[in-house]
Structures are given as structure tokens and as C-alpha cells.
Amino acid sequence: MHAQQNQKYSVMERKASGKYVRELFGSIAIYILLLMASLKYGPSMDPSALKTAALACPVIGFFLMIWAVARQVGRMDEYQRVVMLETVTLAAAVTVGVTFTYGFLEAAGYPRLSMFTVWGIMGASWLVIGLFRHWRMGR
């Protein structure tokens, strides 16, 4: 019984977390496979609708990631949703600050960055802020 009192997460939360990890990493695996195929075969294809489809097909994996996140949010209770909303909001604010600042640096001669960079900043911010908040809540 003492071990049960020390558990931070309920059985239901652990099951939901396991489903989320499987769904998210499954969608990431699909994204990576489609991306590798797209990069290998797409550029050498003749310009056509098929080439466009081949180059854009990794988006399928991305939409599966969105689906996994949406399902996980649906499994969360209200408190967890508020924490997630705050974390995403902070990550968006960091992303806006970094990209806005870099926009001025581009005007000063810094190289233009791909829009893919924005997602990288957002994802990294979300991860760092989420880990920090998790660490703070565990104290």
C-alpha cells in the first residue's frame, strides 16, 4: 500500500501515456520513412503531379502526428489540458520572439532561413519548456 501512495500517476494516466507514445512514435516512423522515400525518389522525377505528390507525401506522417496529439489532449483531464495549453503558448511566444528577432538580422545581412526552421524552434521550445515544467512540478 505504501508503494501505491508514492505513485505519481494513476493506472489510467500511464495507459494513456503508453498509447500516446505508441501513436506519436508510430507516426514519426511513418513520417521518416515517407521523407526518406520522398528525398530519394522525388527530386529525380520529371516535373508532374506525381513528383509533387511524391515530394509532399511526408505530410501524411505529419498529419498522423497531429492526430496523435489531438487524441492525447482528448484523454487529458482539465488540469492537464491547462498545463499543455500554457506550455504550447509559451513555446509559441518563444518562437515568435526568436523568428521576429531573426527577421531583423536578415535585414542586416544574415542568411535567410527556411520555414522549416520555425517548426524546429517551436518544437525545441515546446520540449524544453515542457521538460522544465515537468521538473518544477516534480519538486
Buried (B, 14 or more C-beta within 10 A) or exposed (E): EEEEEEEEEEEEBEEBEEBBEEBBEBBBEBBEEBBEEBEEEBEEEEEEEEBEEBBEBBEEBBEBBEEBBEBBBEBBEEEBEEBBEEBBEBBEEBBEEBBEEBEEEEEEEEEEBEEEBBEEBBEBBBEBBBEEBEEEEEE
